[in-house]
């Protein structure tokens, strides 16, 4: 942020530094940071990155004109799906509760009975069926967050409010993080919660603050394009790689356990048949004509930590001049995954270049 000065012609100068979205200002105004990426393609990136493709979006969603409209339409989809689930009945589970009633019910707590043999009746554990379980609590917290975002228009706010009221008196309202929405256990009774939690992860990852609203009547909604580009590329690879290859995102490599020095590598490409590391890949959401010395040094360190000789930098646009150099025994090449036009077509061109260079 640059303060008003002759350099800025008396105005404020703001730089987004990779963030897009909406920020509420104390005066009641909203600061909208528009992405350079086409909204339809930004939506496709979110689909891949947050595994939302199974949600079966409305056909007209990709025709949204700005990011707040994408947010509002996704909120409407989540609310409608929660209402649909409420008509079927929310998932229930049995939870253990302690009973200190006037009769014996359930299982007697033998340890407590040994400590207090005079207690009549003895303390018991009973199993009670309830909808107040984490599956539903995540939905409730997300709907609560959306309702206080200030980004929903009258129509969507009404539907979100109705969905929130179906859960408000049935479940405990407590905060959840995006990580709570992934790697959950699903079975026949709750398998339709998977796409709902995928949507919840999207909203909780980009709406803040997580635990309290603070003094503002609305919450900021922000997407960091650098991180989204990395997640999108990883998810696209996972879907389209040949069967003998696999990609691992954010792989931790311990450099020195004694001093707790480690790397988190964006993407690592493996041969499934041999388990061999074929290359390390680093996404760079920038338009620099040439990679910086710091980026190259980082990539060489990644490759050497895995005893790998191939490294790739992936950029969101194509350059006229190729980049292909050796640093010691590590070969570094640049790949292009343009975010304009047909994303799948662009991805397949990048994948072809990667496989050809291997």
C-alpha positions, -999 to +999 in steps of 0.1 A: +000+000+000+013+034-010+001+064+010-011+095-009+019+115-022+030+134-053+042+100-066+007+086-065-009+119-076-025+123-042-043+090-042-039+057-025-021+030-044-029-006-036-013-038-049-032-070-046-001-093-044-019-123-057-052-119-038-086-115-054-120-111-037-139-087-016-128-068+015-152-047+037-140-013+047-149+005+080-168+032+060-193+006+047-177+004+013-165-028-002-132-032-020-135-056-049-103-071-063-110-085-097-089-114-111-070-113-144-083-148-151-116-151-169-144-158-143-155-189-161-119-203-159-115-192-123-146-212-116-131-242-133-099-239-113-120-239-081-139-270-093-106-289-097-088-275-066-117-281-042-130-313-058-164-297-066-170-314-099-192-340-083-216-314-070-233-311-104-234-273-107-261-254-125-252-249-161-254-211-159-230-209-130-199-204-153-216-174-168-212-154-136-196-120-142-176-115-111-162-133-081-188-123-056-214-137-080-196-170-080-196-170-042-233-162-041-242-189-066-221-216-048-238-205-015-272-210-032-262-245-043-250-255-008-281-241+008-304-260-016-286-292-011-288-288+027-326-283+024-328-313+001-310-334+028-332-320+055-363-333+036-347-368+035-335-365+071-301-354+084-276-381+091-279-395+127-254-414+149-254-430+183-233-411+209-226-422+245-241-401+272-239-404+310-272-410+328-277-401+364-314-408+364-337-426+388-334-460+372-308-483+355-306-476+318-279-488+293-245-500+306-235-496+342-202-478+347-184-505+368-154-483+377-177-457+391-197-483+409-165-497+426-156-462+438-192-453+449-209-486+458-235-467+479-247-447+449-283-457+440-290-461+412-255-466+397-242-443+370-248-456+335-238-450+299-266-449+274-265-447+236-286-419+221-294-412+185-288-376+175-282-353+145-258-333+166-228-349+150-198-333+132-211-340+097-240-317+104-221-292+126-198-285+097-228-276+075-242-254+103-210-235+108-205-229+071-241-217+066-236-193+096-204-180+080-221-175+046-251-157+062-227-132+078-205-127+048-225-098+034-220-112-001-254-128-006-282-109-023-318-110-011-327-142-030-297-163-020-297-149+016-333-161+020-324-196+010-292-197+030-312-184+060-338-211+056-311-238+054-294-224+085-327-225+105-332-262+097-300-269+116-298-241+142-319-258+169-307-293+162-269-290+162-242-273+183-227-242+166-189-244+168-161-233+145-145-256+120-115-251+097-111-262+060-090-291+071-120-305+090-138-310+057-113-334+041-103-370+047-136-377+064-151-412+066-182-418+045-205-448+042-238-457+028-257-435+053-238-403+047-220-406+014-240-377-001-223-355+025-190-357+006-199-330-020-215-309+007-183-309+027-163-301-004-184-269-008-179-262+029-142-264+026-143-238-002-162-213+019-142-219+051-109-216+032-118-182+017-141-166+043-126-150+074-120-146+102-127-182+112-138-178+148-154-144+153-168-117+132-150-088+148-164-053+144-174-055+108-209-064+096-194-084+067-166-109+063-138-107+037-138-132+009-104-137-005-087-162-029-049-163-031-043-170-068-008-184-062-021-211-039-051-217-061-030-222-091-008-248-073-039-267-061-055-265-095-024-279-113-021-307-088-057-317-091-056-315-129-025-337-130-042-362-107-071-365-131-053-366-164-019-383-158-013-416-175-020-446-153+017-454-147+024-420-133+013-403-101+016-368-086+021-360-050+013-324-037+031-306-009+055-335-002+076-329+029+112-338+027+133-338+059+166-323+051+180-324+087+159-341+113+182-329+141+177-292+133+141-297+120+150-284+085+126-296+058+112-287+024+075-287+013+078-294-024+048-282-046+046-313-068+066-345-071+061-368-102+065-406-096+067-437-117+041-460-100+058-492-113+093-485-098+085-459-072+112-437-087+110-399-086+109-386-121+109-349-115+100-321-091+076-294-103+071-259-088+041-237-098+048-199-102+018-176-105+038-148-121+046-134-155+083-128-152+101-133-185+129-153-168+128-173-136+146-155-107+178-168-092+159-176-060+134-197-078+161-217-096+181-222-064+149-234-047+141-259-074+177-273-076+176-278-038+142-297-042+156-319-069+188-328-050+169-336-018+151-363-037+182-374-058+163-363-089+178-347-120+147-333-136+129-301-125+101-280-140+087-246-134+050-242-144+037-208-153+001-196-160+010-182-194+031-192-224+064-174-233+078-170-268+113-181-258+118-216-242+137-220-210+159-251-207+191-249-186+214-272-165+225-263-130+250-289-122+234-323-130+199-309-126+180-300-158+154-272-154+127-265-179+097-242-181+062-254-188+032-233-196-004-239-183-022-208-197-054-198-178-071-183-208-092-202-233-099-240-228-082-251-196-083-288-204-068-282-239-040-261-223-034-287-197-030-315-222-005-294-242+015-289-210+013-326-202+025-335-237+055-312-233+063-328-199+061-364-212+081-355-243+109-340-222+110-371-199 
